[in-house]
Amino acid sequence: MKSNSCSTPFATIAPFYDKLMSFVNYPSWVAYIEKIIQMSSVKDKSILDLACGTGVCLELWSKNGYRVIGLDRSLPMLEVCREKIAAHDGALLINGDIRNFKLGFEMPIITCLYDSLNYLLTEGELLSCFRRVHDALRSDGLFIFDMNTIHSLRDEWGNNSFQRRDEGLFSVWTNKYDSMQNISSLNITLHVRRNGQEIVLKEFHQERGYELSVIGELLNDAGFNFSLYRHLTFTPATELDLRIMGVARK
């Protein structure tokens, strides 16, 4: 059995990420966001997905007639994404950082999904991302995102370790929560077989939870009008929700 030292997030697990996330109902996320787009009367069917990962949502939107652009810092994740959307006309992938990206053109819709904003561990980083999004949006453009709450990271993830089996993959997930910084640290250990040999892959991830009032202040500072909802609903978000959705307009 071979083992690697802990790698940066979304490097070694990239080829296995879709299997690890097979429990996520991505079509429901896409349908919810499309409903927001329709309710907001945005006619231009073009979407930039920040931290697009392996491109599951990009592929779904492309099949629904959207022109899609994906941006991600992880080259291994983008390689998986590239294979997925290669056949879709007009799709564009960008290697970039959500904290400081610059497009050179404006978009009508920008999304950032599945905890990606929680990976920004300071208010300054989160504000920088919000400002870059505001700069990249057209006038009256939409920014739609989700975030894990402090309640989710502290009380659901907590200081726990659990094992999973996902389509033949065996993994161990160990969380440790820092209540002073509201940061959850996660060690993922993934056991895979290659050429008849078991290989152990390890990654280290960190997410920070933010009070809803802080998220709102930072969105205001970036120039947005916004609403925060309980995940995949239009019910106002509370600190007791596990995940919230943000809908911000330039």
C-alpha positions as CSV (number, residue, x, y, z in Angstrom):
1,M,0.0,0.0,0.0
2,K,1.3,3.4,-1.0
3,S,0.4,6.7,0.7
4,N,0.9,10.3,-0.2
5,S,1.3,13.2,2.2
6,C,-1.6,15.6,2.4
7,S,-2.0,17.5,-0.8
8,T,-3.7,20.9,-1.5
9,P,-7.5,20.8,-1.9
10,F,-8.9,19.3,-5.1
11,A,-5.7,18.0,-6.4
12,T,-5.4,14.2,-5.9
13,I,-9.1,13.6,-5.4
14,A,-10.1,15.4,-8.7
15,P,-10.5,12.1,-10.7
16,F,-12.7,10.7,-8.0
17,Y,-14.6,13.8,-7.0
18,D,-17.8,13.1,-8.9
19,K,-18.1,9.7,-7.3
20,L,-17.5,11.2,-3.9
21,M,-20.3,13.7,-4.5
22,S,-22.7,11.2,-6.1
23,F,-25.2,11.9,-3.4
24,V,-25.6,15.6,-4.4
25,N,-28.8,16.4,-6.4
26,Y,-27.2,18.8,-8.8
27,P,-30.2,19.0,-11.1
28,S,-32.3,20.4,-8.2
29,W,-29.6,23.1,-7.7
30,V,-29.7,24.0,-11.4
31,A,-33.5,24.0,-11.5
32,Y,-33.6,26.4,-8.5
33,I,-31.1,28.8,-10.0
34,E,-32.9,28.8,-13.3
35,K,-36.1,29.7,-11.5
36,I,-34.3,32.7,-9.9
37,I,-33.0,33.7,-13.3
38,Q,-36.6,33.6,-14.8
39,M,-38.1,35.4,-11.8
40,S,-35.4,38.1,-12.2
41,S,-36.2,38.5,-15.9
42,V,-32.6,38.0,-17.1
43,K,-32.9,37.1,-20.8
44,D,-29.3,36.5,-21.7
45,K,-28.6,32.8,-21.2
46,S,-24.9,33.1,-20.3
47,I,-23.4,31.9,-17.0
48,L,-20.0,32.1,-15.3
49,D,-19.6,29.5,-12.6
50,L,-16.9,30.4,-10.1
51,A,-15.0,27.4,-8.5
52,C,-16.7,25.3,-11.2
53,G,-14.9,22.1,-10.1
54,T,-15.6,19.2,-12.4
55,G,-18.3,21.1,-14.2
56,V,-21.4,19.1,-13.4
57,C,-23.6,22.2,-13.2
58,L,-21.9,23.7,-16.3
59,E,-22.8,20.6,-18.3
60,L,-26.4,20.7,-17.1
61,W,-26.8,24.4,-18.0
62,S,-25.1,23.8,-21.4
63,K,-27.7,21.1,-22.1
64,N,-30.4,23.6,-21.2
65,G,-29.2,26.0,-23.8
66,Y,-26.9,28.3,-21.7
67,R,-23.5,29.5,-22.9
68,V,-21.2,28.5,-20.0
69,I,-17.9,29.7,-18.6
70,G,-16.2,28.0,-15.7
71,L,-13.4,29.3,-13.5
72,D,-11.4,27.3,-11.0
73,R,-8.0,27.4,-9.3
74,S,-7.5,23.6,-9.5
75,L,-6.0,22.5,-12.8
76,P,-6.8,18.8,-12.0
77,M,-10.5,19.7,-11.5
78,L,-10.5,21.7,-14.7
79,E,-9.1,18.8,-16.6
80,V,-12.0,16.6,-15.5
81,C,-14.4,19.5,-16.4
82,R,-12.8,19.9,-19.8
83,E,-13.5,16.3,-20.7
84,K,-17.1,16.7,-19.6
85,I,-18.0,19.9,-21.6
86,A,-15.6,19.5,-24.6
87,A,-18.5,18.7,-26.9
88,H,-20.6,21.8,-25.9
89,D,-20.2,24.7,-28.3
90,G,-19.0,28.0,-26.8
91,A,-18.0,26.5,-23.4
92,L,-14.9,28.3,-21.9
93,L,-12.7,27.3,-19.0
94,I,-10.5,29.6,-17.1
95,N,-7.8,28.8,-14.5
96,G,-8.2,31.5,-11.9
97,D,-8.7,32.4,-8.3
98,I,-12.1,33.6,-7.2
99,R,-10.4,36.2,-4.8
100,N,-8.8,38.2,-7.6
101,F,-10.1,37.1,-11.0
102,K,-10.6,39.6,-13.8
103,L,-12.5,38.7,-17.0
104,G,-12.1,41.6,-19.3
105,F,-15.8,41.3,-20.2
106,E,-19.1,41.4,-18.3
107,M,-21.6,38.6,-17.5
108,P,-25.3,38.6,-16.9
109,I,-25.2,35.7,-14.4
110,I,-22.4,34.5,-12.0
111,T,-22.7,31.6,-9.7
112,C,-20.5,30.1,-6.9
113,L,-21.7,26.8,-5.5
114,Y,-21.2,24.0,-3.1
115,D,-19.3,25.6,-0.2
116,S,-16.8,27.3,-2.4
117,L,-17.1,30.7,-0.7
118,N,-16.5,29.0,2.7
119,Y,-13.0,28.2,1.5
120,L,-12.3,31.9,1.8
121,L,-11.0,32.1,5.4
122,T,-11.0,35.8,6.1
123,E,-13.5,38.6,5.6
124,G,-11.0,40.4,3.4
125,E,-10.9,37.4,1.0
126,L,-14.6,37.1,0.9
127,L,-15.0,40.9,0.3
128,S,-12.4,40.7,-2.5
129,C,-14.4,37.9,-4.2
130,F,-17.6,39.9,-3.9
131,R,-16.0,43.0,-5.4
132,R,-14.5,41.0,-8.3
133,V,-17.9,39.5,-9.0
134,H,-19.5,43.0,-8.9
135,D,-16.9,44.2,-11.4
136,A,-17.6,41.2,-13.7
137,L,-21.4,41.6,-13.8
138,R,-23.4,43.6,-16.2
139,S,-25.6,46.3,-14.8
140,D,-28.6,44.6,-13.2
141,G,-26.6,41.3,-13.3
142,L,-27.2,38.4,-10.9
143,F,-24.9,36.7,-8.4
144,I,-26.2,33.4,-7.0
145,F,-24.3,31.5,-4.4
146,D,-24.5,29.2,-1.4
147,M,-22.6,28.9,1.9
148,N,-22.5,26.6,4.8
149,T,-23.5,28.3,8.1
150,I,-21.6,28.4,11.3
151,H,-24.3,26.0,12.7
152,S,-23.5,23.5,10.0
153,L,-19.7,23.5,10.5
154,R,-19.9,23.7,14.3
155,D,-22.8,21.4,15.1
156,E,-23.2,19.1,12.1
157,W,-19.6,18.6,11.1
158,G,-18.2,19.3,14.5
159,N,-15.3,17.2,15.7
160,N,-16.3,13.9,14.1
161,S,-14.8,11.2,11.9
162,F,-16.8,9.0,9.6
163,Q,-16.3,6.5,6.8
164,R,-18.0,6.4,3.4
165,R,-18.3,4.1,0.5
166,D,-19.2,5.8,-2.8
167,E,-19.4,3.7,-5.9
168,G,-16.5,1.5,-5.0
169,L,-14.5,4.2,-3.2
170,F,-13.7,3.9,0.5
171,S,-12.9,7.2,2.3
172,V,-12.4,8.5,5.8
173,W,-13.5,12.1,6.7
174,T,-12.2,13.6,9.9
175,N,-13.4,17.1,11.0
176,K,-12.0,19.4,13.7
177,Y,-13.8,22.7,14.5
178,D,-12.1,25.8,15.8
179,S,-14.7,27.8,17.7
180,M,-12.5,30.9,18.0
181,Q,-12.1,31.3,14.2
182,N,-15.3,29.4,13.1
183,I,-13.1,27.3,10.9
184,S,-13.6,23.6,10.2
185,S,-10.5,21.6,9.2
186,L,-11.2,18.4,7.2
187,N,-8.8,15.6,6.5
188,I,-9.9,13.3,3.7
189,T,-8.3,9.9,3.3
190,L,-9.2,8.1,0.1
191,H,-8.4,4.5,-0.6
192,V,-8.2,3.6,-4.3
193,R,-6.8,0.7,-6.3
194,R,-4.5,1.2,-9.2
195,N,-2.9,-1.6,-11.2
196,G,-3.9,-4.1,-8.5
197,Q,-2.3,-2.0,-5.7
198,E,-4.1,0.0,-3.0
199,I,-3.1,3.6,-2.9
200,V,-4.0,6.0,-0.1
201,L,-4.6,9.7,-1.1
202,K,-4.9,12.4,1.5
203,E,-6.2,16.0,1.2
204,F,-6.6,18.8,3.8
205,H,-9.5,21.2,3.5
206,Q,-10.6,24.2,5.5
207,E,-13.9,26.1,5.5
208,R,-15.0,29.1,7.5
209,G,-18.5,29.9,8.6
210,Y,-19.7,33.5,8.6
211,E,-22.6,35.1,10.5
212,L,-25.4,36.1,8.1
213,S,-25.0,39.7,9.2
214,V,-21.3,39.7,8.2
215,I,-22.2,38.2,4.8
216,G,-24.7,41.0,4.3
217,E,-22.3,43.7,5.3
218,L,-19.7,42.5,2.8
219,L,-22.3,42.2,0.0
220,N,-23.3,45.8,0.8
221,D,-19.7,47.0,0.8
222,A,-19.3,45.4,-2.6
223,G,-22.3,47.3,-4.0
224,F,-25.0,44.6,-4.1
225,N,-28.6,44.5,-3.2
226,F,-29.3,41.0,-1.9
227,S,-31.5,38.4,-0.2
228,L,-30.4,35.4,1.8
229,Y,-32.6,32.3,1.8
230,R,-32.7,28.8,3.3
231,H,-31.1,26.4,0.9
232,L,-33.2,25.8,-2.3
233,T,-36.1,27.8,-0.9
234,F,-37.4,31.4,-0.8
235,T,-37.7,31.3,3.0
236,P,-35.5,34.0,4.6
237,A,-32.3,32.4,6.0
238,T,-31.5,32.1,9.7
239,E,-28.4,31.1,11.6
240,L,-30.0,27.7,12.3
241,D,-30.1,26.7,8.7
242,L,-27.4,24.3,7.6
243,R,-26.9,26.0,4.2
244,I,-28.0,29.3,2.8
245,M,-28.4,30.7,-0.7
246,G,-27.6,34.2,-1.6
247,V,-29.2,36.1,-4.5
248,A,-27.4,39.4,-5.1
249,R,-28.0,42.0,-7.8
250,K,-25.7,44.7,-9.1
